[in-house]
């Protein structure tokens, strides 16, 4: 297949094809990358496709057909090959999770756009504005775990990398004109370290369900049992928990606590073929929960908050960042993240030397904002005095 840019489309679903593609990728100093996962359709999501583009070829790697993609590891880790992503954080973390890849020399077109102050930095917005290309939004929630892959699915997946190389060239020119390339490269290096951070299931998460604290003790015990049952059932059926029963439906069950199938069917959200095989298990979970009431005073306390002085320093730094970002016409987190501001607030550095020692603060951030960060903290101290 080809398009007006005269590139080929290659589906990679065999080991020989993967080897041939890898050899080709290693010949190029800059390649584009994206992934597609099945997060909305599976209990444990997986990377289902990896897309690559070079100036001559668009590749779509079917990782479900290959079961592994280890030969790509050297490509991602090679500092001599620049990998261009859009919004690399998710792609990097899931590729590292599923395949153990390490990353070097990334270019993130979303980060670059934000550093340049571009307000509509979604890939669809950028492609429409700069290349008059429209992405099919209907495919954004597609189940990429389904096989066989249809032509329209391949066409959509291809577009996610097809224009990244010319987009990168435009943004790189603009970064250089604005003297922001070094700042961007530092941000790209940070995103290359992204890791998958989703925590394992904890039965106590039922406390975070909206409406849990409004239930009585028995209702909260019932809700906990239903949340645990839903998680186990979702794992057995390989479905996301929210697609088994919604939080709202679980709270409704915990309030009414029906004791029969007929009682279940009387509640909204509990009718239809999706209830086949679940009714008895739901009723059993309700019965278990009624025997294990959860008292509000036994609710686990959140992690200890920083002391008031730390919070005051943090807010002072945030006010400084907001004003500085407005002057540059970018979003505040483009300058420095909340986590870095909190690290500074906790350490309370009094000198540039101690500020420089904070690992979360990048070299460009230190050089451009170091003195201002210390001044913002001094303003807080003066106000407190």
Secondary structure by P-SEA (a helix, b strand, c coil): cccccbbbbbbbccaaaaaaaaaaaaacccccbbbbbcccccccccccbbbbbcccbbbbbcccccccccccccccccccbbbbbccaaaaaaaaaaaccccccccccaaaaaaaaccccccaaaaaaacccccccccccccccccccccaaaaaaaaacccaaaaaaaaaaaaaaaaccaaaaaaaaaaaaacccccccccccccccccccccccaaaaaaaaaaaaaaaaaaaaacccccccccaaaaaaaaacccccaaaaaaccccccccccccaaaaaaaaaaaaabbbbccccccccccccaaaaaaaaaaaaaaaaaaaaacccccccccaaaaaaaaaaccccaaaaaacccccaaaaaccaaaaaaaaaaaaaaac
